[in-house]
Amino acid sequence: MEKTLTASLVNANCFDEPSGFMNKELTRICFVRHGETDWNIEQRMQGHIDLALNANGAAQAVAAGRYFASLQASALYSSDLLRARQTAQAVSDALHLPIILLPALRERHFGRCEGMTFDEIAAKYGEDARAIEHRDPDYVTPKGGESIRQHQTRILDCVGGLVSAHPGQTIVVVTHGGVLDVIYRRVHGLPPETPRTYPIPNTGINWVSIDGEQWSIEHWGDTEHLE
């Protein structure tokens, strides 16, 4: 069962809450990256393109569902893109919770570069490739793309709304690698232009606790359920 909360994909908070909230009750969020797709293997920019899981990704989703079989949560949220929804369905079956779809949890929009590998982008759109390589935080890819900073704002506003809606509770969020990158950087205070040096595996389990402005990681990139 799914229901959707509509929201701006760029700058709206999921629950129309102001950013900079102060919540005195700790909220625990289990962030789960979606299962593998063929474009993950080919290293193509997926962005907002609606791709299904491949066979391995579907098996990863089932394994992730088993991880949650003995756990409890107050709510289950997911990006509305198919690869996340398919992963969230296995979690939904285990937790016996409906999936609440949030467009604001989508991957970053890569504009005209979506569907391309980095080498293809470099051959066709040199300026885009340089911005990707150097992680230019304010570069907006033409044809509907988001900058790194715009994406970061969208995600942090959304998570802030979730925390405000679930003080003192545990929730599960199924989303994308770029979203998890934003979360990791927020916890560690890393600027958006620094290279990624930490794992974000498909269906990795990532526990984060949030108490007001204090964010901390309990576990990151756990894939024991895949073994």
C-alpha positions as a Markdown table, in Angstrom:
| # | Residue | x | y | z |
|---|---|---|---|---|
| 1 | Met | 0.0 | 0.0 | 0.0 |
| 2 | Glu | 1.3 | 3.4 | -1.0 |
| 3 | Lys | 0.3 | 7.0 | -0.5 |
| 4 | Thr | 2.1 | 10.1 | -1.8 |
| 5 | Leu | 2.8 | 13.4 | -0.3 |
| 6 | Thr | 3.5 | 15.9 | -3.0 |
| 7 | Ala | 6.3 | 18.4 | -2.6 |
| 8 | Ser | 8.6 | 20.6 | -4.7 |
| 9 | Leu | 11.5 | 18.6 | -5.9 |
| 10 | Val | 14.0 | 21.4 | -5.3 |
| 11 | Asn | 13.3 | 23.5 | -2.3 |
| 12 | Ala | 10.2 | 22.5 | -0.4 |
| 13 | Asn | 10.2 | 20.9 | 3.0 |
| 14 | Cys | 8.2 | 17.7 | 3.1 |
| 15 | Phe | 5.9 | 18.9 | 5.8 |
| 16 | Asp | 6.1 | 22.7 | 5.3 |
| 17 | Glu | 8.1 | 23.0 | 8.5 |
| 18 | Pro | 10.8 | 25.7 | 8.7 |
| 19 | Ser | 14.4 | 24.6 | 8.6 |
| 20 | Gly | 16.5 | 25.1 | 11.7 |
| 21 | Phe | 14.0 | 23.2 | 13.8 |
| 22 | Met | 14.8 | 22.4 | 17.5 |
| 23 | Asn | 13.4 | 19.0 | 18.5 |
| 24 | Lys | 14.2 | 18.0 | 22.1 |
| 25 | Glu | 13.3 | 14.3 | 21.5 |
| 26 | Leu | 15.7 | 12.1 | 19.7 |
| 27 | Thr | 14.5 | 10.6 | 16.4 |
| 28 | Arg | 16.1 | 7.5 | 14.9 |
| 29 | Ile | 16.0 | 7.1 | 11.2 |
| 30 | Cys | 17.1 | 4.1 | 9.3 |
| 31 | Phe | 18.1 | 5.2 | 5.8 |
| 32 | Val | 18.2 | 2.4 | 3.2 |
| 33 | Arg | 19.6 | 2.9 | -0.3 |
| 34 | His | 17.6 | 1.2 | -3.1 |
| 35 | Gly | 18.7 | -2.1 | -4.6 |
| 36 | Glu | 21.0 | -2.4 | -7.6 |
| 37 | Thr | 19.9 | -1.4 | -11.1 |
| 38 | Asp | 21.6 | -2.1 | -14.5 |
| 39 | Trp | 22.6 | 1.6 | -14.6 |
| 40 | Asn | 24.4 | 1.2 | -11.3 |
| 41 | Ile | 26.6 | -1.5 | -12.9 |
| 42 | Glu | 27.1 | 0.7 | -16.0 |
| 43 | Gln | 27.8 | 3.8 | -13.9 |
| 44 | Arg | 25.2 | 5.9 | -15.7 |
| 45 | Met | 23.7 | 9.0 | -14.1 |
| 46 | Gln | 20.2 | 7.8 | -13.0 |
| 47 | Gly | 18.9 | 11.0 | -11.4 |
| 48 | His | 15.1 | 11.2 | -11.9 |
| 49 | Ile | 14.9 | 8.5 | -14.6 |
| 50 | Asp | 12.5 | 5.9 | -13.4 |
| 51 | Leu | 14.4 | 2.6 | -13.5 |
| 52 | Ala | 13.5 | -0.8 | -12.1 |
| 53 | Leu | 15.8 | -3.0 | -10.0 |
| 54 | Asn | 17.7 | -5.7 | -11.8 |
| 55 | Ala | 17.5 | -9.3 | -10.6 |
| 56 | Asn | 20.3 | -8.8 | -8.1 |
| 57 | Gly | 18.7 | -5.6 | -6.9 |
| 58 | Ala | 15.4 | -7.4 | -6.3 |
| 59 | Ala | 17.2 | -10.1 | -4.3 |
| 60 | Gln | 18.9 | -7.3 | -2.3 |
| 61 | Ala | 15.6 | -5.8 | -1.5 |
| 62 | Val | 14.2 | -9.1 | -0.3 |
| 63 | Ala | 17.3 | -9.5 | 2.0 |
| 64 | Ala | 16.8 | -5.9 | 3.3 |
| 65 | Gly | 13.2 | -6.9 | 4.1 |
| 66 | Arg | 14.4 | -9.8 | 6.2 |
| 67 | Tyr | 16.6 | -7.4 | 8.2 |
| 68 | Phe | 13.5 | -5.5 | 9.3 |
| 69 | Ala | 11.4 | -8.6 | 10.1 |
| 70 | Ser | 12.2 | -8.4 | 13.8 |
| 71 | Leu | 12.2 | -4.6 | 14.1 |
| 72 | Gln | 9.5 | -2.0 | 14.7 |
| 73 | Ala | 9.1 | 1.5 | 13.3 |
| 74 | Ser | 6.5 | 4.2 | 13.4 |
| 75 | Ala | 6.5 | 5.0 | 9.7 |
| 76 | Leu | 8.0 | 4.0 | 6.4 |
| 77 | Tyr | 8.9 | 6.7 | 3.8 |
| 78 | Ser | 10.3 | 6.3 | 0.3 |
| 79 | Ser | 11.3 | 8.2 | -2.7 |
| 80 | Asp | 8.6 | 7.8 | -5.4 |
| 81 | Leu | 11.0 | 6.6 | -8.0 |
| 82 | Leu | 10.5 | 2.9 | -9.0 |
| 83 | Arg | 13.9 | 1.5 | -7.8 |
| 84 | Ala | 13.2 | 3.0 | -4.3 |
| 85 | Arg | 9.5 | 1.9 | -4.3 |
| 86 | Gln | 10.4 | -1.7 | -5.2 |
| 87 | Thr | 13.0 | -1.8 | -2.4 |
| 88 | Ala | 10.5 | -0.2 | 0.1 |
| 89 | Gln | 7.9 | -2.8 | -0.7 |
| 90 | Ala | 10.0 | -5.5 | 0.8 |
| 91 | Val | 10.5 | -3.4 | 3.9 |
| 92 | Ser | 6.8 | -2.6 | 4.0 |
| 93 | Asp | 6.0 | -6.3 | 4.0 |
| 94 | Ala | 8.3 | -7.0 | 6.9 |
| 95 | Leu | 7.2 | -4.0 | 9.0 |
| 96 | His | 3.5 | -4.2 | 8.1 |
| 97 | Leu | 3.5 | -0.5 | 7.4 |
| 98 | Pro | 2.2 | 1.4 | 4.4 |
| 99 | Ile | 4.8 | 3.2 | 2.1 |
| 100 | Ile | 4.5 | 7.0 | 2.2 |
| 101 | Leu | 6.0 | 8.3 | -1.0 |
| 102 | Leu | 7.9 | 11.6 | -0.9 |
| 103 | Pro | 9.1 | 13.1 | -4.2 |
| 104 | Ala | 11.4 | 15.3 | -2.1 |
| 105 | Leu | 13.5 | 12.1 | -1.3 |
| 106 | Arg | 14.4 | 11.7 | -5.0 |
| 107 | Glu | 18.0 | 11.5 | -6.2 |
| 108 | Arg | 19.6 | 14.7 | -7.5 |
| 109 | His | 18.4 | 15.7 | -10.9 |
| 110 | Phe | 21.3 | 15.7 | -13.4 |
| 111 | Gly | 19.5 | 17.4 | -16.3 |
| 112 | Arg | 20.8 | 16.6 | -19.7 |
| 113 | Cys | 23.4 | 14.3 | -18.3 |
| 114 | Glu | 20.9 | 11.7 | -17.1 |
| 115 | Gly | 21.4 | 8.3 | -18.7 |
| 116 | Met | 25.0 | 9.0 | -19.6 |
| 117 | Thr | 28.3 | 7.7 | -18.2 |
| 118 | Phe | 31.0 | 10.2 | -17.2 |
| 119 | Asp | 33.0 | 9.5 | -20.3 |
| 120 | Glu | 30.0 | 10.2 | -22.5 |
| 121 | Ile | 29.4 | 13.4 | -20.6 |
| 122 | Ala | 33.0 | 14.5 | -21.0 |
| 123 | Ala | 32.9 | 13.8 | -24.7 |
| 124 | Lys | 29.7 | 15.8 | -25.3 |
| 125 | Tyr | 29.4 | 18.3 | -22.4 |
| 126 | Gly | 32.8 | 19.4 | -21.2 |
| 127 | Glu | 31.6 | 22.0 | -18.9 |
| 128 | Asp | 29.2 | 19.6 | -17.2 |
| 129 | Ala | 32.0 | 17.0 | -16.8 |
| 130 | Arg | 34.3 | 19.5 | -15.2 |
| 131 | Ala | 31.6 | 20.5 | -12.7 |
| 132 | Ile | 31.0 | 16.9 | -11.9 |
| 133 | Glu | 34.7 | 16.0 | -11.5 |
| 134 | His | 35.3 | 19.0 | -9.2 |
| 135 | Arg | 32.0 | 18.8 | -7.4 |
| 136 | Asp | 31.1 | 22.4 | -8.1 |
| 137 | Pro | 28.4 | 23.0 | -5.5 |
| 138 | Asp | 26.6 | 25.7 | -7.4 |
| 139 | Tyr | 26.7 | 24.4 | -11.0 |
| 140 | Val | 23.3 | 23.7 | -12.4 |
| 141 | Thr | 23.3 | 21.2 | -15.2 |
| 142 | Pro | 21.1 | 22.5 | -18.2 |
| 143 | Lys | 17.7 | 21.0 | -18.9 |
| 144 | Gly | 16.2 | 20.8 | -15.5 |
| 145 | Gly | 19.3 | 19.8 | -13.4 |
| 146 | Glu | 19.9 | 20.7 | -9.7 |
| 147 | Ser | 23.1 | 22.0 | -8.2 |
| 148 | Ile | 24.7 | 20.0 | -5.4 |
| 149 | Arg | 23.7 | 22.8 | -3.0 |
| 150 | Gln | 20.1 | 22.8 | -4.2 |
| 151 | His | 19.9 | 19.1 | -3.8 |
| 152 | Gln | 21.4 | 19.3 | -0.3 |
| 153 | Thr | 18.9 | 21.9 | 0.7 |
| 154 | Arg | 16.0 | 19.9 | -0.6 |
| 155 | Ile | 17.1 | 16.8 | 1.3 |
| 156 | Leu | 17.9 | 18.5 | 4.6 |
| 157 | Asp | 14.6 | 20.3 | 4.6 |
| 158 | Cys | 12.8 | 17.1 | 4.0 |
| 159 | Val | 14.6 | 15.2 | 6.7 |
| 160 | Gly | 13.9 | 18.1 | 9.1 |
| 161 | Gly | 10.2 | 17.8 | 8.4 |
| 162 | Leu | 10.4 | 14.0 | 9.1 |
| 163 | Val | 12.1 | 14.6 | 12.4 |
| 164 | Ser | 9.5 | 17.3 | 13.3 |
| 165 | Ala | 6.7 | 14.8 | 12.5 |
| 166 | His | 8.2 | 11.9 | 14.5 |
| 167 | Pro | 9.8 | 13.2 | 17.7 |
| 168 | Gly | 11.1 | 10.4 | 19.8 |
| 169 | Gln | 10.2 | 7.8 | 17.2 |
| 170 | Thr | 12.0 | 5.4 | 14.9 |
| 171 | Ile | 11.3 | 5.6 | 11.1 |
| 172 | Val | 12.6 | 4.1 | 8.0 |
| 173 | Val | 13.5 | 6.0 | 4.8 |
| 174 | Val | 14.3 | 4.3 | 1.5 |
| 175 | Thr | 16.1 | 6.6 | -0.9 |
| 176 | His | 19.2 | 7.1 | -3.1 |
| 177 | Gly | 23.0 | 7.2 | -2.9 |
| 178 | Gly | 23.1 | 11.0 | -3.5 |
| 179 | Val | 20.6 | 11.5 | -0.6 |
| 180 | Leu | 22.8 | 9.4 | 1.7 |
| 181 | Asp | 25.8 | 11.4 | 0.7 |
| 182 | Val | 24.0 | 14.5 | 1.9 |
| 183 | Ile | 23.2 | 12.9 | 5.2 |
| 184 | Tyr | 26.7 | 11.7 | 5.8 |
| 185 | Arg | 28.1 | 15.1 | 5.1 |
| 186 | Arg | 25.6 | 16.8 | 7.4 |
| 187 | Val | 26.7 | 14.5 | 10.3 |
| 188 | His | 30.4 | 15.0 | 9.8 |
| 189 | Gly | 30.3 | 18.6 | 8.7 |
| 190 | Leu | 31.9 | 17.9 | 5.3 |
| 191 | Pro | 31.6 | 20.6 | 2.6 |
| 192 | Pro | 29.8 | 19.5 | -0.6 |
| 193 | Glu | 32.8 | 20.0 | -2.8 |
| 194 | Thr | 35.0 | 17.4 | -1.0 |
| 195 | Pro | 35.4 | 14.0 | -2.7 |
| 196 | Arg | 33.3 | 11.1 | -1.4 |
| 197 | Thr | 35.5 | 8.7 | 0.6 |
| 198 | Tyr | 32.9 | 6.5 | 2.3 |
| 199 | Pro | 30.8 | 3.6 | 1.1 |
| 200 | Ile | 27.1 | 3.9 | 0.1 |
| 201 | Pro | 26.3 | 0.4 | -1.0 |
| 202 | Asn | 23.0 | -0.7 | -2.6 |
| 203 | Thr | 20.5 | -1.7 | 0.2 |
| 204 | Gly | 23.1 | -0.6 | 2.8 |
| 205 | Ile | 21.6 | 0.0 | 6.2 |
| 206 | Asn | 22.4 | 3.4 | 7.8 |
| 207 | Trp | 21.2 | 4.3 | 11.2 |
| 208 | Val | 21.2 | 8.0 | 12.1 |
| 209 | Ser | 20.0 | 9.6 | 15.4 |
| 210 | Ile | 18.8 | 13.3 | 15.4 |
| 211 | Asp | 18.3 | 15.4 | 18.5 |
| 212 | Gly | 17.7 | 19.0 | 17.5 |
| 213 | Glu | 20.8 | 20.2 | 15.7 |
| 214 | Gln | 22.8 | 17.2 | 16.9 |
| 215 | Trp | 23.1 | 14.5 | 14.2 |
| 216 | Ser | 25.1 | 11.3 | 14.8 |
| 217 | Ile | 25.6 | 8.0 | 13.0 |
| 218 | Glu | 25.0 | 4.8 | 14.9 |
| 219 | His | 25.8 | 2.4 | 11.9 |
| 220 | Trp | 26.7 | 3.1 | 8.3 |
| 221 | Gly | 26.8 | 1.0 | 5.2 |
| 222 | Asp | 25.8 | -2.2 | 6.9 |
| 223 | Thr | 25.4 | -5.0 | 4.4 |
| 224 | Glu | 25.5 | -8.1 | 6.6 |
| 225 | His | 22.0 | -8.9 | 5.5 |
| 226 | Leu | 23.4 | -9.6 | 2.0 |
| 227 | Glu | 25.9 | -12.2 | 3.1 |
